[in-house]
Structure formats: structure tokens, C-alpha cells
Amino acid sequence: MAKKARSKATSGGSSTATARVKLNDRDKKTMGELHGLAGGVETAAEKKRDPYLDIPSRTLSNVKFNKAKRFIEMGNLTNRRQLFNLSQAKAYMQTMLVAKGSKEIITEGKTASLRQLFYMLKHTIKDTKEETFDDQTESDAMIEDLEVTINALREELHVFASNRGSIVGPITLIDSGDEIDCSRMGSGGYSIPSIVEPYVMQFKNNRAKFVLHVEKDTVWRRFNEDKFWQKYNCILMHGQGQPPRGVRRLLHRFNNELGLPVYCLLDNDPWGYYIYSVIKQGSINLAFESKRMAVPGAKYLGLRSIDFARCELSPSVQIRMNDSDVKRAKQIAAYPWFADKKPWQKEIEQMLKNGFKLEVEALMSKNISYVTETYVPQRLQEQDWLD
Amino acid sequence: MRRYNSHRSECKFETLGSIRLADSRSRRVSAARAKSPASNGHAANGAVVKRRAKLAKSASADAANDVEDVQESHDNPAAAHAEANGSAGKSRRRATAQSMAASQRDISVSEFFAKNRHLLGFDNPRKALLTTVKEAVDNALDACEEAGILPEVWVHIRQTGENRFQVGVQDNGPGILKQQIPNVFGKLLYGSKFHRLRMSRGQQGIGISAAGMYGLLTTGKPVKIMSKVSPKKPAHYYEIAINTKVNRPEILNGKGEGVDVPPGAAGQTAMEKHAIEWVESDHGTRVTIELEARYQRGRGSVDEYLAQTCIANPHVRLHYVDPEDNATEYERSTDELPPEAKEIMPHPYGIELGQLVTMLKDSKPMSLSQFLSSSFSRVSSSTAKRICETAKLSTRANVHRVGRHEAESLYKALQETRIPPPSTDCIVPIGEQRLLKGLHQVVPGDFYVAVTRPPAVYRGNPFVIEAALAYGGAPSAARVSLEQLTDFVQESDARTLRQFLATTFQGIGMEGANKIVKESGLGTRQTPSKLKPKEILKLHEALQSVNLEEGQTMNVQRFANRVPLQFQQGACAITQTVVGTSWRAYGLTQSRNSLPSGPVTIMVHMASVWVPFTSESKEAIAGYPEIQRELRLALQAIGRKLGLYMRRKLKVRDAGARRNTFLKYLNEIAEAVTVIKDYPDSRTKQLYDQLCAVAKVKTLHADLSVDKQGNFVEGEDEQDFGDNVLIIDREAGAAAAGAAPGATDGAENEAVGPASKRSKSKAKSSAKKRG
């Protein structure tokens, strides 16, 4: 089976630039959208009109919290990007370039990283000294614009981000046809790819009962080393801070397809709250993907503002909150999805009252394995978490 | 030596030819008196005169002067001893009045200038040549205009020795009477222009005689003058040397009588016999001076002077043969002689007490009121009455009875009474149209503007300031032909290439010179005169290709009474005012205390009955506040129009930039569409063209957007620049004159106008005529 899968993968890889690969239905749909985009320019040119793109706005003002679905949804606001507008002309050109690059990798049946695409499309504009893209942040933004404009996901454009985040646990994954036994991943774990769509990754032989998502790599290693996932029969994941799309999508799939509850262990600071918020409700920037990524049932295990007192930590582990932390905390408290949750209001209030932040590592001041042996098991036992 | 240039100094010359001390130098007099109480006033005067002659210049010289006195007294120990006894040991007497009186005597003005030739513009051989040509040409033009003759001037310069040149200048003027010739050319401070208030080029009557004197001093050759009053009457030929001791001409030929050249064929033989050079003409004067000089082209050269003269005098036809036998013809661009300038009486505001006293003394016997209204400009009998009332003097008082004290109150009354400004028909400005024409013919550019200010008055002297400006066009360095460049290079005595470039061409500056040298790939320290033809070619190419616009500084051409001023730029009120004007407001870049930069040529003309020069060599205009004010107003007037033009240009460029922004992206977009749709490559071009068409429409639309005032920006194209603006649209290759129909005919498509065609052919014909 592995052999078969590999041959399938290489057939795509061996194709040359000239030889067209057969497009699957999803690719055909994306190509259709891209054609529509190009066709718009042609029509405008023929009719001597100003070509434009209506790009759904990715701002806080254009997101709504859907209380029924419990995640953030994108509104209907769009920004018009015109070619014949001095401040938008370059962005328009860049969007078209990204569309062109995406079309090329789709027809070749390959995928390119954000950075690869950036290099593919970066060149000096003819007869000028101007570069099409000055740095990668420009092309990244254009890719997101293109996603929302033609309503195609990044993976549908055959673009991926670099791997971030690891997974370990009693489950077998099939990634591009290769079987990955996540219970035999050593100390490093399996690195979560950017694209974890069902056509790339399938689940097999899941024995886990829940998912524990931690914020950082180092904390994850603590849990892995202490074989926490073996003891409690769970999948252990981290997203290296703000989890990338691959990690969030995987969490969503575990939760959705396998029915595994998701628990998050994050730092007790505004940033940690926000990570939880993104996992649970989706992010503002990628609101259009919320329905595929949000895990509305995700629970916040810790760390809590009360933990300093509850766990009797030494004052030396406190990290002073600065002004921007305070501001951010108040901002988060005001998010509609936190606003009517009393425990959360209390939690944030407590943190502001404390005036300090706590990292998960703070627990290690008590005992190196306090977090894996005492803290998390206790919370799970007592079902003491925030929702 | 301001006394010579000041218009009010007439009264100080009681005797022409020698300077007697006027009592105004009282400080020095009293100093002399303090030292030698025994000496009488007259002797002291003489001493002061002598000292002034020795150290003519500054007050700081006083100290040195006193030291000199000490030296003198040591030469006479007996006298010093006697004085020491007499003065009770207070301070030792060094010279007695008697011993000092022995060496006190008159100084001839020619002697004075022979020693101080730099005051007249003969500081170095190169400048001497220019000054000589200049004085002769100025006199020629003045004579022609005064006689109402359209001037035609021949300037022939010939090299006679290593450092010797012969300058011959001939005009078609009225000629000079036989008995006057020696005085005009052989006596300093002799002339017709000093004693009147009327606009003319020459003022003091020093110039041409000084040039002759310089020639005599350096080469020993006399001044040769040929003058013809009428075709039927005999012409006169003189060879004159100036006797510097007594400031008197000495006629050398014809046994002190000169030679008469009869009209007709007999004259030809006479001319050949005496080797007289003469271009056949019915009347006119030719002056030939041989002098030690050096000929060099470029800035501050004879060539530049003549070219600039033709800008300011479009009615002059000029034939010029340079020392290398190249003939240049400057054709006149108008047959209209400028209207004759009227002579005016002095204006009361412009005189001084001493002058008033002299006038009162010299006047014919008449009543005071008569005197006032007849000797002054703009004083009517009623004004005279008012003046007399203010001065508490009777209107019927005899002028000769007016005493010193009364004169003073009369002077005060003159200054206090409101008197209208002097009449201005004594000044003839060049005129805005002619300025535009003149500038356009000589300076290539895209935009021309000229302004003539209404007449104003400084110290009772009416004057008019005119300014013209040319913007754009290639700098002179880029227009030079390979042939010219080769000449320049060979003539140059500059030690390095960089120096050569900076001194030869206007407005390059060291920065520009560096750029050119770098571009040409030649060594900076290379000696220009040793360049090989191939290297000159390289340099020429570099001159064409380097963009000098950035480092270029404004080129300021100064004129006073139609005479170009070429030296002492920094000391001149014109330059100072140009520097002091804020050009940034008008779209030029300018650093503090310096000329603005950019491809700009500015021409400023001051016309006045008396131009206040800072020295006798007439190189810089003194900065009277009234003059500076008028200069500033004129510059601001042309500046505003330049600003309009610059802003419009900027706007056009902005619209262009906008269009370019779109255009450069269109190709990328067209290509992207072609790739996405799998079209053949040809579709890219097609789509690009389509998009370009849209872009044009769109940017046209953008051009039409409204500005802050709510006006259509496009409408500014029709904006009225007012009169006397000339805009050259290079793309259209035609000139459009802004509400100035007269300017259109002068606006040729070519940058160089027809009046200054430079024929490089050897001028054999004129060489023949020179005999």
C-alpha cells in the first residue's frame, strides 16, 4: 500500500513543465475561478473599463461572531481593488501575478511554499528598477486576498506554508499515502504539514480519547518525555505559539471527524487567551476559514490567573504586565465571544488585578514534572477548565 | 576713489586734468594740521593729495601713511632736531612745513591712473584686451545712437607679437571734429557725457584714453585714430600719445598736426602711404590701439562681451574678426533705433550741499525762484515758491547773494519739499519684447520671461530695472561643437582638465566638471593643451552625454546701460539681489547664500542716467537700497511667472508619472491573463494595447480632476501667463507666445537664433581690408 501511494505521489512529481497533469475536480474548480479572474480583465479591457477586484474585507469590522455556530464568520464587506488607481495599481498587479503563479503550479500538479511562490513571481518589472514584490509579506498578503476573492483555500491554490507544530499520540496518520504511526515518533514527534486536508491526510486506527494542545514546543517536549500521552491516552500537539492553519485544521478534524475533545494548555497572558480564542472561534484574518478550522468545543485548561495562589507558586515566576498587555487583555475581554462569559470576564479581571503574567514553565518551579503529573491530571479530573 | 564715479562729484573738479583737494577730506586735513601747526592750509592740502596718490585706497592706509611721514622726516635730521627743541619734548617734530612743502605738488590724473591701472580694468593682460575693446565699442555705440545712426561696428583683433595685440574698432558714427580728436583720445577725464544727466554707456571720459595710455605704456605704440565726418570732406588721421605728466595729448604724426586724408582716390593712396586701416564708410571713427594682452575665449572674454552686447543691443550690426582670423557676424534683429534718451536737469533730491553752492555760484544772475525752476528737474515756479518759503528766503533774492548759511537752509528745504520724481524720458529701457528676442536668440531654453519695471529713482537719479529669464535647454557645454572644443582646448592655459571645464563653460561648476571627466574616462590631472584629437573626441562625447542639469547653477548676465558687466560678479548689487531672492518659492533649488541651481539664465539690465558703479572699470553696480528694491521686485515678477511654469511642468510630469505607473504594470497583468487562460503569447501584446488605451483614457480623466479651488486642473493649460512670456514646446517644435505677438517672429524652432551665426570660415576679405 505504501508503495502504491508513493508511486502516486511521484507521478505528480515526475511531470515536467510541458507535460500537463490531469486535473482533479477540485483543481478544475480552482482553475475555473482563476479563469474567471482573468476573464474579468479581458472584458474590462475590451469594454474600455477599469478592471477591478472585489476583495472581501479581512478586518475586525467585517467579522461577525455567529452565536449559533460559535465561531467567527466573515461579513459581506468587500474592498474594491482597481487597476487604475495610483495606490492600488501595484497591489492589483501583484494579485494577478499570484493568480498566474498559482495557475502554473496547479497545471504542473505541484505545490509551492509561500516563499517559493514569492521567488517564482519576484522579478524586475520591464524597463524599470521596480521589483514585483519587495518581500514575502507582500506576496503572502496577496495569496490571502486571492483565497478570499475566488473563494479557494490556500491548499486549493497549491500553496503551502512551512511546517510548524508537532504531533504525537496513539493514532496512525496516512500522509500522502505514507502511514505515520504517531505513537512511535521519538522525542521530536511528527511535524504537522501545512496541508492536512482529507485528500492528503487520512486517519487510521485512533486510540486516543482526547487532544491536548500546548502552546510551545518546550512544554510539548516535557509532556512527551513524561509519556503523558501514553498514560492518559491522548494526542499531544503544539502549534509553536499561534497555531498555523495546518495545526488548526488538524485540531478541527480530530474534533469533528473523530469526536475528540480538545484541551488547551497555554500561558496565562493575553497572548495565550488569544491563541485559545483563535483555536476556538477562528481568527479575524482567516474568518473565511473558520468553518473548517474553528473548534468551538475547545476547552481552556490553564494556566489560570488563580494558579499563582492555587498552586502556591513563588513570586519570582511572575512576569510583570506592561501597558500593551493590559490594553490587549481589555481588548480580548471585550470580544463578543468572551463578553457574555462570566468565568472568562472573571479570569481576565483576575489577571489584571494580579498585574502579572504566568508562563506554563512557571509550574516547573515547583517540580519539573508538576505540570504533567499533577497540574493537568488534576484539571482534567476535576473538569476544571474554562469554556 | 569713489569720487570719480559719484555723479555728484562734478563740483570737486575745479580744474580738469589735475586733482585739487576739495575740502571734504577734512579729517585728513585736520590730521595734517595737528602734526604741523605752522604749515598753512594749502600746503597741508598738497600733502594730503600726495599721500592719497601714494596709497589711494583705504582708510587703513592712513597708519601706513603716517609711517611714511616719519621716514621723510628722518631724511631731514636738521629739521627734525629743530622741531624737537621747539615743541617742549612733547613729540618730536619730524618735518617742518617748509621741508614738506618742497615735495608737495600736483598730481596728474593720468599719472594717477597709470599707477592704478587696475582701477580702470587693466589688472591683467587678458582683461586689458577686453577693457580696450569694451571702451571702444561702448563709445562707438554711444556716438552712433546720439547721432541717430543705426550702429554698425567692426572689431578687428590681430596678434602682432607673443603678448601683443592690435585692437581696431571702427563705427559708422558721425565722426569727430579734427580739433577734438586729440583731446578725446589723448586726455583722461575729457568727454561729453560726464556733465550731463542722460543715459549713455560711457560716463566719465576715462575709458578709451586710458586704453590708449595702457597701450602706450606697455608697447610704446601710439593710439591711431581715423575719423571721417562726411564723404566729401577730408578725413583726419592722428597718432596720439598721452603725456601722463600733464595729462595732455601729443600728436606724433604730421609734425604734430596729424594727417588729412582727402576724399576719393587720392585718399586711397594717402591711406596706403600712412598704413591706415579703414573699412570704407561715409563717416565714422576708427581707433587702433596696440597693447600687451592675452586672448582667451570662454568666460570673461571679448567674444562673450560682444555676444552679450548684441543681446542688449538688438539694433547693432557687428563684424568681429578674432586674432585667429575667424569672422563672426552679428546681424541686427531690429532696424529700430532705441528712442533717443533726453537729457535732464538734476533732481533736487539727488544733489548735495556742496553741489548746490557751486551751482549757485556758477549761475547767471537771476532770482532764486528762477534759478530753482531752471536748474532742477521737476521744480515748477510754484514748487520753487514753496521751497523758498520753507527756507525762509525771498523768491526774488539774487542767487549770488545767497550765502553759505542760506544755502544750507535752502538745501534742507529742497529735501523737505515734496517734489515729483524726475521725468523718466531720459532713460530708454531695452523693452520686454526685445529682451525676450535677444535672450531667445542667444540662450536656448524652453521658457522665457521678461519684465521691465516702471522707472524709479535713487538719490534723484531715475533708473529702470529690467530682468529676463530663460529656463531649460542644454547648457553651453553640451552645445559646443567638436571644432570649437578643439580650439578651446588648445588655447587653454588651465593646468588640469577639470579646471579647464569649470572655467571655460558657464554654470558647470567643479561638480559638473568632475562628472564630465569621469564620463570621458580621461585623467583629471591631464593637461588640456596636451590632449590628443581622439581624447578631445572622448571629451566632446562626455560633454554631450553628461546630464549637467543637476549641478548647474544659474547663469546671471548683468547689463548696465546696455553694456554687459563681466567681472566682479560677487560685488554687484544684481548678483547680491539674485542670491538674496528666495528662488525656492519659484520651483528652483537654492542653497543658502548662493545662486539657485538649474538650467536657468537670468539677464538683468539697469538703465539710468547715472549707473552707480563701484569702480571706474565699471564692473559692478553699487547697492543703493532703492536699486536693490527695484531689482528684487523685477526678479520676483519673473520668478512668479517661472513658478507658474514650473508648477505646470511639475503637474504635467505628475500626470505622466501616473500614466507611467499604470503602464509599467499593464504588461505584467496582460502576461498573467495570457498564462492563466493558456493563450498564445501574441495575446499578451493585444491585451496590453487594449489596457494601454484604457489607461490613456483613465489618466486623461485623472488630469481633469479638480484642484483645491475647485477649478479644473486641465484648465490651467490655458492659464494666462500675462505678457512677455515665451514658451517653447519642444515636442511640437514650435513656439507659442503668451499674449505676446511680437515675440512669435523671434521664436525660431532652432535654439540658436539667426543673429549670431558664427561662420568659421577664414575671413579673407576683411583681412585684406586691414591692409
Chai-1 contact restraints between the chains, C-beta under 6 A:
chainA,res_idxA,chainB,res_idxB,connection_type,confidence,min_distance_angstrom,max_distance_angstrom,comment,restraint_id
A,L34,B,I676,contact,1.0,0.0,6.0,A-B,restraint_1
A,A38,B,V673,contact,1.0,0.0,6.0,A-B,restraint_2
A,A38,B,I676,contact,1.0,0.0,6.0,A-B,restraint_3
A,A38,B,K677,contact,1.0,0.0,6.0,A-B,restraint_4
A,V41,B,V673,contact,1.0,0.0,6.0,A-B,restraint_5
A,A45,B,L687,contact,1.0,0.0,6.0,A-B,restraint_6
A,A45,B,Q690,contact,1.0,0.0,6.0,A-B,restraint_7
A,A45,B,L691,contact,1.0,0.0,6.0,A-B,restraint_8
A,K48,B,V694,contact,1.0,0.0,6.0,A-B,restraint_9
A,F84,B,F662,contact,1.0,0.0,6.0,A-B,restraint_10
A,F84,B,K698,contact,1.0,0.0,6.0,A-B,restraint_11
A,L86,B,R658,contact,1.0,0.0,6.0,A-B,restraint_12
A,A89,B,T661,contact,1.0,0.0,6.0,A-B,restraint_13
A,A89,B,F662,contact,1.0,0.0,6.0,A-B,restraint_14
A,A89,B,Y665,contact,1.0,0.0,6.0,A-B,restraint_15
A,M93,B,Y665,contact,1.0,0.0,6.0,A-B,restraint_16
A,M93,B,E668,contact,1.0,0.0,6.0,A-B,restraint_17
A,M93,B,I669,contact,1.0,0.0,6.0,A-B,restraint_18
A,M96,B,I669,contact,1.0,0.0,6.0,A-B,restraint_19
A,M96,B,A672,contact,1.0,0.0,6.0,A-B,restraint_20
A,L97,B,A672,contact,1.0,0.0,6.0,A-B,restraint_21
A,A99,B,I676,contact,1.0,0.0,6.0,A-B,restraint_22
A,K100,B,A672,contact,1.0,0.0,6.0,A-B,restraint_23
A,K100,B,V675,contact,1.0,0.0,6.0,A-B,restraint_24
A,K100,B,I676,contact,1.0,0.0,6.0,A-B,restraint_25
A,K103,B,I676,contact,1.0,0.0,6.0,A-B,restraint_26
A,I125,B,K664,contact,1.0,0.0,6.0,A-B,restraint_27
A,K126,B,N667,contact,1.0,0.0,6.0,A-B,restraint_28
A,T128,B,K664,contact,1.0,0.0,6.0,A-B,restraint_29
